[in-house]
């Protein structure tokens, strides 16, 4: 299991070294920037729920890590998933939402003749069923499922190359974390 793997997943994939926490310009149609992958609007929602949270421009890396753990890692039960698969599920959840991430994993399990509900929520049954398939196969098939999901999005023509690169990087890192690749 992936006990204690949160920070490694966060720092090797979600917080890509090429961004290094720099403020980013707004995406098309947005009027806010991001820091460490968090939009200012998402941070304001976080502040509403956590009144002691720092203001967006001065929030630290650790402040943002708390948001990622509470909003993505914990609801996706990544701590209970096999190492490597935790990265796949977590980073895709950050990119596409926790419900979408859970459904993609459940779809892969279902295709592997593991009968789990595709309900968008990772519970004990989903966690237990991740142990029925070989880990390398599960990670690779999850990456393939993620790519199919991206290809079905309306913005695929605009962002497809970036999503494909992110997916390939995530797959490579996950296989290394699982000890299945040098």
C-alpha positions in Angstrom: 0.0 0.0 0.0 1.0 3.6 -0.5 1.3 4.7 3.2 3.3 7.8 3.4 3.4 8.4 -0.4 1.4 11.6 -0.5 4.2 14.1 -0.7 6.2 12.0 -3.3 3.1 11.9 -5.5 2.4 15.6 -5.1 6.0 16.7 -5.8 6.9 14.3 -8.6 3.8 14.7 -10.8 1.2 17.2 -9.7 3.8 19.9 -8.9 5.8 19.5 -12.0 9.3 20.8 -11.7 8.9 23.0 -14.8 6.4 25.2 -12.9 8.2 25.3 -9.6 5.3 27.1 -7.9 5.4 30.2 -10.1 2.3 32.2 -10.7 0.8 31.2 -14.0 -1.4 33.3 -16.3 -5.1 32.5 -16.5 -6.3 29.8 -18.7 -8.6 30.8 -21.7 -11.9 32.1 -20.3 -10.6 32.4 -16.7 -9.9 35.7 -14.9 -7.5 34.3 -12.3 -4.1 32.8 -12.1 -2.7 29.7 -10.4 0.0 29.0 -7.8 1.2 25.4 -7.4 -1.6 24.3 -9.7 -4.4 25.9 -7.5 -6.6 28.6 -9.0 -7.2 31.7 -6.9 -10.9 30.9 -7.0 -10.3 27.4 -5.6 -8.1 28.9 -2.9 -10.8 31.4 -1.9 -13.2 28.4 -1.5 -10.6 26.7 0.7 -10.2 29.9 2.8 -13.9 30.0 3.3 -13.8 26.5 4.8 -10.4 27.2 6.6 -10.5 30.8 7.9 -6.9 30.5 9.2 -5.5 29.8 5.7 -3.0 32.3 4.3 -3.9 34.8 1.6 -3.3 33.5 -1.9 -0.3 35.6 -2.8 1.6 34.6 0.3 0.4 31.0 0.8 3.3 28.6 1.1 3.9 25.2 -0.6 2.8 23.5 2.6 -0.4 25.5 2.6 -1.2 24.3 -0.9 -0.2 20.7 0.1 -2.9 20.7 2.8 -5.5 21.6 0.2 -4.4 18.8 -2.1 -4.4 16.3 0.6 -7.8 17.2 1.9 -9.6 17.7 -1.4 -8.0 15.0 -3.5 -5.7 12.5 -1.8 -8.0 11.7 1.2 -11.3 11.4 -0.7 -9.7 9.2 -3.3 -8.3 7.0 -0.5 -4.9 7.1 -2.2 -3.2 6.1 1.1 -4.9 2.7 0.7 -4.0 2.1 -2.9 -0.9 0.2 -4.1 2.2 2.4 -4.7 2.2 3.8 -8.2 -1.6 3.4 -8.6 -1.9 6.0 -5.9 -0.1 8.5 -8.2 -2.3 7.6 -11.2 -5.5 8.1 -9.2 -4.4 11.2 -7.3 -2.9 13.2 -10.2 -5.8 12.4 -12.5 -8.2 13.4 -9.8 -6.4 16.8 -9.5 -6.6 17.3 -13.2 -10.1 16.0 -13.9 -11.9 15.7 -10.6 -12.2 13.1 -7.9 -15.4 11.5 -9.3 -13.9 11.2 -12.8 -10.7 9.6 -11.4 -12.6 7.1 -9.3 -14.8 6.2 -12.3 -11.8 5.6 -14.5 -10.2 3.3 -12.0 -13.5 1.4 -11.5 -13.9 1.1 -15.3 -10.4 -0.5 -15.6 -11.2 -2.9 -12.8 -14.6 -3.7 -14.4 -12.9 -4.5 -17.7 -10.5 -6.8 -15.9 -13.5 -8.9 -14.8 -13.5 -7.4 -11.3 -17.1 -6.5 -10.6 -17.1 -3.2 -8.8 -19.7 -0.5 -9.0 -18.7 2.4 -11.3 -20.1 5.0 -8.9 -17.3 7.6 -8.8 -16.4 6.8 -5.1 -13.5 4.7 -4.0 -14.6 2.6 -1.1 -13.3 -0.5 0.6 -14.5 -2.8 -2.3 -12.7 -0.8 -4.9 -9.5 -0.7 -2.8 -9.7 -4.4 -2.2 -10.3 -5.2 -5.9 -7.1 -3.3 -6.9 -5.2 -6.2 -5.5 -6.8 -8.7 -7.9 -5.0 -7.6 -11.0 -1.2 -7.4 -11.5 -0.1 -3.9 -10.5 1.8 -3.2 -13.8 -1.2 -4.1 -15.8 -3.5 -2.0 -13.6 -1.3 1.0 -13.9 -0.9 0.7 -17.6 -4.5 0.1 -18.3 -5.4 3.1 -16.0 -3.2 5.3 -18.1 -4.9 4.1 -21.3 -8.3 4.8 -19.7 -7.2 8.3 -18.7 -6.1 9.0 -22.3 -9.5 7.8 -23.6 -11.2 10.1 -21.2 -9.1 13.1 -22.3 -9.8 12.3 -26.0 -13.5 12.5 -25.3 -13.3 16.1 -23.9 -14.3 19.0 -26.0 -11.0 20.8 -25.5 -9.0 17.8 -26.8 -7.9 19.7 -29.9 -6.6 22.5 -27.9 -5.0 20.7 -24.9 -4.6 17.1 -26.2 -0.9 17.3 -26.6 -0.3 18.6 -23.1 -2.7 16.1 -21.6 -1.0 13.3 -23.5 2.4 14.4 -22.2 1.0 14.6 -18.6 -0.5 11.1 -19.0 2.8 9.6 -20.3 4.8 11.3 -17.6 2.4 10.1 -14.9 2.5 6.5 -16.3 6.3 6.5 -16.3 6.5 7.9 -12.7 3.9 5.4 -11.5 5.7 2.4 -12.9 8.9 3.7 -11.3 7.2 4.2 -7.9 5.8 0.7 -8.1 9.3 -0.7 -8.7 8.3 -1.9 -12.1 10.6 0.3 -14.1 14.1 1.7 -13.7 
